[in-house]
């Protein structure tokens, strides 16, 4: 009970909180889930500023005080009943930590992957999209905002940090992942955007460090469930799926060098995923939506150059039933037709906003 009193007496303050697009229901039990570093804790601590401190209990289940004093449902229920707690928040929850949840007026549980409990309203929080990132960048122009987005990536802790990006990323890597997970992330970053199977990842990993097949398959499953690692099916080839890490800047940090085109490609893929647009890859030709729109990352390509390439690939577009081609650039704008197929080039900052609205 002393530990629970300690938690209830803690006071948390969030300075200059930037609201996210993701909105929490005002009532009912919630499971807020998403990849580590996506901003779940900050969102909840901000919500707590509006709640009654006397009837709110926030518990971080990664608090070291709980290592030798694990919580029990019975102890929680006794404390809730005795103190009149109406809002219980369990942060960094892992499935099975408690055999059952206590009875409380409102329960919010934060986890990396969704919990399988019907009483919760599931709410997924992704790392920042481009619009959210710009909200952190109120004093900069669109062009410098894009450049900063490219350098900083999508993690809120980096977007709002006054320290250098590499220092924050280093701290995130060391604090959020154990030693073997860090090694696996390094291997994944080396093969970022490649078409891979989990078996191939295991083969690459065991060349770099001592790793069991069971551990790697289990960890890859958890990474995929958490959406730290994303696999995109290919409409063009069936040997493996395109593998992406959840943040393009973090992937670059983990490698000695990564071409700009790979970062730009990943920015586009992540924007599509965050906005709920189902896509497949079309080999190396781009991303295809369920509406048969082909999205091509071409940051600096001129209209003349793209037109020539489009002529060469036109038979592939027809074979796979492409109905429209959108070319995402850094700054170029143009459009043209080849037969009845419409090609439109649009800068990333405009395209990202359009997709968010859709």
URJOBEL-V54675 format. One record per run of one state. SS is the DSSP state (H for helix, E for strand, - for the rest). FROM is the first residue (numbers start at 0). LEN is the number of residues. If there is no record, write none. Layout:
# URJOBEL-V54675
<<SS FROM LEN> <SS FROM LEN>>
This chain:
# URJOBEL-V54675
<<- 0 1> <H 1 8> <- 9 20> <E 29 4> <- 33 6> <H 39 9> <- 48 4> <H 52 3> <E 55 5> <- 60 3> <H 63 3> <- 66 6> <H 72 11> <- 83 3> <E 86 7> <- 93 12> <E 105 6> <- 111 9> <E 120 4> <- 124 5> <H 129 7> <- 136 5> <H 141 11> <- 152 3> <H 155 4> <- 159 5> <H 164 12> <- 176 2> <H 178 12> <- 190 4> <E 194 2> <- 196 1> <H 197 11> <- 208 4> <H 212 14> <- 226 2> <E 228 4> <- 232 1> <E 233 1> <- 234 6> <E 240 5> <- 245 2> <H 247 6> <- 253 6> <H 259 15> <- 274 4> <E 278 3> <- 281 5> <E 286 3> <- 289 3> <E 292 5> <- 297 5> <H 302 17> <- 319 4> <E 323 6> <- 329 4> <E 333 5> <- 338 2> <E 340 7> <H 347 10> <- 357 1>>
